[in-house]
């Protein structure tokens, strides 16, 4: 794997700052700095980070992994701070032939109608419910409530290290596995592993989730989104800065043009083969569905 070059499309924060200035048609930050200084990028960086967050939130292009050790008789657990939405969840049971059992996602409304005792029933978890019971942070609940404590998650240190924080510039940092209960991360340091080499799991939960990006705050840092869309973050920043401080109608029109480019980039990613591939592979179809579609009565019912 090459480590001495970057692809043409890839841009770090320094590159993005320069691109924003070019789109704004200014030579320095004098107009777009709180203090009016010529090299203060506070407002530009804020706009770039909002563009990055908006792109990731709309496209769900970033996924994270988190491992949990269930606590006996405890139902709810705090999700990672970067959590946007759940993609999949698994309960690992070493007694099963395949080990992992998929947890079916339910809403509290569905559980109220399907299993009225879901808040008290205990056993091996079969369902996961995402809820915001505790304010600004998302939590998930296991149903039934675990009646057995999980095993402490252990990683193979041949492939990485367990850290209390992950630097944005650490190689492979985007592949870190979170341990939200202890505030730790397992960060890989080898290109030979995707960063998830568990050496033991039993009665534990692994979730795959869509997450927010890490903030851009270091000049040599690259934004966490596909490299071919890096330049579109500058489109968003130019839109926001021009819109907030327009001098004339032409400037406002330019702002809308940059926003249209950014929206096109979002839609381009959402329609890309990668996004569709993930969505298609996650869609379950009932075993009877194929032959059911071929029955005449089904067609007559508008199926």
C-alpha positions in Angstrom: 0.0 0.0 0.0 1.5 3.3 -1.1 2.1 5.8 1.7 4.2 8.5 0.0 1.6 10.1 -2.2 -2.0 11.3 -2.1 -4.6 11.1 -4.8 -5.3 14.2 -6.9 -8.8 14.6 -5.5 -7.8 14.3 -1.8 -7.5 17.6 0.0 -6.3 18.4 3.6 -7.5 21.4 5.6 -4.8 23.7 4.2 -5.9 22.8 0.6 -9.6 23.3 1.5 -8.9 26.7 3.0 -7.1 27.8 -0.2 -9.9 26.5 -2.3 -12.5 28.4 -0.3 -10.6 31.6 -0.7 -10.5 31.1 -4.4 -14.2 30.5 -4.6 -14.8 33.6 -2.5 -12.6 35.5 -4.9 -10.4 37.0 -2.1 -6.7 36.8 -1.5 -6.8 36.3 2.3 -9.3 36.0 5.3 -9.6 39.7 6.1 -13.3 39.8 5.1 -14.1 36.4 6.6 -12.3 36.5 9.9 -13.9 37.6 13.2 -11.0 39.9 13.9 -10.5 41.1 10.3 -7.1 39.5 10.3 -5.5 38.3 7.0 -4.8 34.8 8.2 -7.5 33.8 10.7 -9.5 30.9 9.4 -12.1 30.5 12.2 -15.1 31.2 10.2 -13.9 29.3 7.1 -13.1 26.3 9.3 -16.5 26.4 10.9 -18.2 26.5 7.5 -16.0 23.6 6.3 -16.9 21.5 9.3 -20.6 22.2 8.9 -20.3 21.2 5.3 -18.5 18.0 6.3 -21.1 17.2 9.0 -24.0 17.9 6.6 -22.5 15.7 3.8 -21.9 12.8 6.2 -25.3 13.1 7.9 -27.2 13.2 4.6 -25.2 10.5 2.9 -24.5 8.2 5.9 -21.1 7.5 4.2 -19.3 6.8 7.5 -19.7 3.7 9.5 -18.4 2.9 13.0 -18.1 -0.2 15.1 -18.7 -0.5 18.9 -18.5 -3.5 21.2 -20.5 -3.8 24.4 -20.3 -6.1 27.4 -24.0 -6.5 28.6 -24.5 -6.1 32.3 -26.8 -8.6 34.0 -30.3 -7.1 34.5 -29.4 -3.8 32.8 -31.4 -2.9 29.7 -30.2 0.4 28.3 -26.7 1.4 27.2 -25.2 4.7 26.0 -24.5 4.8 22.2 -21.3 6.3 20.9 -21.3 10.1 20.9 -20.8 10.1 17.1 -23.9 8.0 16.5 -26.3 9.0 13.7 -28.3 5.8 13.1 -28.1 2.0 13.5 -27.1 -0.2 10.5 -26.9 -3.6 12.3 -26.5 -5.2 15.7 -25.4 -8.6 16.7 -25.4 -10.7 19.9 -22.5 -13.1 20.0 -23.3 -16.5 21.6 -20.4 -19.0 21.6 -22.9 -21.8 21.8 -24.3 -21.1 18.4 -22.8 -22.7 15.3 -22.3 -19.3 13.6 -21.7 -17.4 16.8 -23.4 -14.1 15.8 -27.1 -13.7 16.1 -28.6 -10.7 14.4 -30.7 -8.5 16.7 -33.9 -7.3 15.1 -34.5 -3.5 15.5 -37.8 -2.5 17.0 -39.4 0.7 18.2 -40.9 1.1 21.6 -44.3 1.3 20.0 -43.8 -2.0 18.3 -42.6 -3.6 21.5 -45.6 -2.2 23.4 -48.0 -4.0 21.0 -45.9 -7.2 20.5 -44.3 -7.8 23.9 -46.0 -5.9 26.7 -43.5 -7.3 29.2 -40.4 -6.1 27.3 -39.4 -3.7 30.1 -39.2 -6.5 32.6 -38.6 -9.8 30.7 -35.1 -11.3 31.0 -33.2 -13.7 28.8 -30.9 -13.8 25.8 -31.4 -10.6 23.8 -33.3 -10.9 20.5 -34.2 -7.3 19.8 -32.6 -3.9 20.0 -34.5 -0.7 20.4 -33.0 2.8 19.8 -34.4 5.4 22.1 -33.5 8.9 23.4 -34.7 8.4 26.9 -32.0 10.4 28.5 -31.8 13.8 26.7 -29.4 14.7 24.0 -27.6 11.3 23.8 -29.0 8.2 22.0 -29.3 5.0 24.0 -30.1 1.5 22.9 -32.0 -1.2 24.8 -31.8 -5.0 24.7 -34.9 -7.1 24.7 -35.2 -9.3 26.6 -33.0 -7.8 29.3 -29.8 -9.7 29.5 -29.9 -12.3 32.3 -26.2 -13.1 31.9 -23.3 -10.6 32.0 -21.1 -10.5 28.9 -17.4 -11.3 28.6 -14.9 -8.5 28.8 -13.9 -7.7 25.2 -10.3 -8.5 24.4 -8.4 -7.5 21.2 -5.5 -9.1 19.5 -2.7 -6.6 20.2 -0.7 -7.9 17.3 -2.8 -5.6 15.1 -3.4 -2.5 17.3 -3.6 -0.8 20.7 -6.3 0.1 23.1 -6.4 3.9 23.6 -8.4 6.5 25.5 -8.3 8.9 22.6 -7.7 8.6 18.8 -5.7 11.4 17.1 -7.2 12.5 13.8 -3.8 12.0 12.2 -3.2 8.4 13.4 -3.0 6.0 10.5 -6.1 3.8 10.2 -7.9 5.9 12.9 -11.1 5.7 10.9 -11.1 1.9 11.5 -11.2 2.2 15.3 -13.6 0.0 17.3 -15.2 1.9 20.2 -15.8 0.6 23.7 -18.3 3.2 24.9 -18.7 1.6 28.4 -15.0 2.4 29.2 -14.4 5.4 26.9 -11.7 3.5 25.0 -11.0 2.7 21.4 -9.1 -0.1 19.8 -7.1 1.5 17.1 -5.3 -0.6 14.5 -1.7 0.0 13.6 -1.3 -2.6 10.9 -2.6 -2.6 7.3 -3.1 -6.4 7.7 -6.2 -6.0 9.7 -9.4 -3.9 9.5 -9.1 -3.3 13.2 -11.7 -5.7 14.6 -9.6 -8.8 15.7 -11.6 -9.9 18.7 -9.8 -12.7 20.5 -12.8 -13.6 22.7 -16.5 -12.7 22.7 -19.4 -14.4 24.5 -22.8 -12.9 25.4 -21.5 -9.6 24.0 -23.1 -7.1 21.6 -21.5 -5.6 18.5 -23.1 -2.8 16.7 -22.4 -1.3 13.2 -23.6 2.3 13.1 -23.6 5.4 10.9 -21.5 8.1 12.6 -20.5 11.7 12.5 -17.1 12.8 11.2 -14.3 14.0 13.3 -13.9 17.8 13.2 -11.3 19.3 11.0 -8.9 21.2 13.2 -5.4 20.4 12.0 -3.9 21.8 8.7 -2.6 18.4 7.5 -5.8 16.6 8.4 -8.1 15.1 5.7 -11.9 15.2 6.0 -13.7 11.9 6.7 -15.6 11.5 3.5 -14.8 9.9 0.2 -11.9 11.8 -1.4 -13.7 12.6 -4.6 -16.1 14.8 -2.7 -13.5 16.8 -0.7 -13.7 19.8 -3.0 -17.5 19.9 -2.5 -16.9 20.9 1.1 -15.4 24.1 -0.1 -18.6 24.6 -2.2 -20.6 24.4 1.0 -18.3 26.8 2.9 -18.3 29.3 0.0 -22.1 29.1 0.0 -22.5 29.8 3.7 -20.0 32.6 3.9 -21.3 34.4 0.8 -24.9 34.0 2.0 -24.2 35.4 5.4 -22.4 38.5 4.1 -23.7 39.3 0.6 -22.6 42.6 -0.9 -25.0 42.5 -3.9 -27.4 40.2 -5.6 -24.7 38.6 -7.8 -22.9 37.5 -4.7 -26.1 35.9 -3.4 -26.6 34.1 -6.7 -23.1 32.8 -6.6 -23.9 31.4 -3.1 -26.9 29.5 -4.4 -24.8 28.1 -7.2 -22.2 26.7 -4.8 -25.0 25.2 -2.7 -26.5 23.6 -5.8 -23.1 22.0 -6.5 -22.9 20.7 -2.9 -26.4 19.2 -3.2 -25.5 17.5 -6.5 -22.5 15.9 -4.7 -24.8 14.6 -2.0 -27.2 13.1 -4.5 -24.4 11.7 -6.6 -23.1 9.8 -3.6 -26.5 8.6 -2.6 -27.1 7.2 -6.1 -23.6 5.7 -6.3 -23.1 2.0 -6.5 -21.5 1.8 -3.1 -24.5 3.2 -1.3 -26.9 1.1 -3.2 -24.8 -2.0 -2.6 -25.0 -1.5 1.2 -28.7 -0.8 1.1 -29.5 -3.8 -1.2 -27.5 -6.2 0.9 -29.3 -5.1 4.1 -32.7 -5.6 2.6 -34.2 -8.9 3.8 -36.8 -10.7 1.6 -39.2 -13.4 2.9 -38.5 -16.9 1.6 -42.0 -17.1 0.1 -41.9 -13.8 -1.7 -40.5 -15.1 -5.1 -43.2 -17.7 -5.7 -45.9 -15.4 -4.1 -45.3 -12.8 -6.8 -46.0 -15.3 -9.5 -49.5 -16.2 -8.2 -52.4 -14.6 -10.1 -54.4 -13.5 -7.1 -51.3 -11.6 -5.9 -51.1 -9.7 -9.1 -54.8 -8.9 -9.0 -54.4 -7.4 -5.5 -51.9 -4.9 -6.9 -48.8 -6.7 -5.6 
